[in-house]
Amino acid sequence: MSTGPWRNWLPTCPRGGGICRCHHLRHRFAVEYLRAGGNIYQLQKILGHSSIKTTEIYLNYLTPDEAFQAQHGDREIVKLGTQVGTQ
């Protein structure tokens, strides 16, 4: 990894205290998207996964209620930082 000045911009990771990589940011986005009420099928499209099984990995980081909502809830794209129904 480069030691350029942009490296200071990246947040530190909660686990291990190292620098977050793009993959960590992508993972964080996916989990937060689902917690905000996004559905798993839209997330699959956003992340470019060819198989829903790959996207379903993110369900493991949700509560059972959040996972149910992500799988069976509204199928519209949500804006992060909003609650479902208040868009």
C-alpha positions in Angstrom: 0.0 0.0 0.0 1.2 3.5 -0.8 2.4 5.8 1.9 1.1 8.9 0.1 -0.8 11.7 1.8 -4.2 10.2 0.9 -3.5 7.3 3.3 -4.2 9.7 6.3 -7.7 10.2 4.9 -8.7 6.6 5.4 -10.4 5.7 8.6 -8.8 3.2 10.9 -10.4 -0.2 11.0 -12.1 -1.2 14.3 -10.5 -4.6 14.2 -6.7 -4.7 14.3 -6.3 -1.0 14.3 -4.9 -0.9 10.8 -5.9 1.2 7.8 -9.2 0.4 6.1 -8.9 -1.0 2.6 -11.4 -0.4 -0.2 -12.9 -3.8 0.6 -13.6 -2.8 4.2 -15.4 0.4 3.0 -17.4 -1.7 0.5 -18.4 -4.1 3.3 -19.3 -1.3 5.6 -21.5 0.3 2.9 -23.3 -3.0 2.3 -24.1 -3.6 5.9 -25.2 0.0 6.5 -27.3 -0.1 3.4 -29.2 -3.2 4.7 -29.6 -1.7 8.2 -31.1 1.4 6.7 -33.8 -0.7 5.1 -32.3 -1.6 1.7 -33.1 -4.9 0.3 -30.7 -7.7 -0.6 -31.7 -7.8 -4.3 -30.9 -4.2 -4.9 -27.7 -4.5 -3.0 -26.7 -7.4 -5.2 -27.1 -5.1 -8.3 -25.3 -2.3 -6.6 -22.3 -4.5 -5.7 -22.3 -6.3 -9.1 -22.6 -9.8 -7.6 -23.7 -12.4 -10.1 -25.1 -14.7 -7.4 -27.4 -13.7 -4.5 -25.5 -16.2 -2.3 -22.5 -13.9 -2.4 -24.6 -10.9 -1.3 -26.4 -12.9 1.4 -23.1 -13.1 3.4 -23.9 -9.5 4.6 -27.1 -10.8 6.3 -24.8 -12.4 8.9 -24.1 -9.0 10.3 -27.7 -8.0 10.9 -30.2 -8.8 13.6 -32.8 -11.4 12.7 -35.4 -8.6 12.2 -33.0 -6.6 10.0 -32.2 -9.7 7.9 -35.9 -10.5 7.5 -36.6 -6.9 6.3 -33.6 -7.0 3.9 -35.0 -10.2 2.4 -38.7 -9.6 2.4 -39.2 -5.9 2.8 -39.8 -3.1 0.3 -37.9 -3.5 -2.9 -37.0 0.1 -3.4 -33.6 1.8 -3.2 -33.2 3.6 0.1 -31.1 6.6 0.8 -28.5 6.0 3.5 -29.2 8.0 6.7 -33.0 7.7 6.3 -35.4 5.3 7.9 -37.7 3.2 5.7 -41.0 5.0 5.1 -39.5 8.5 5.7 -37.9 8.9 2.3 
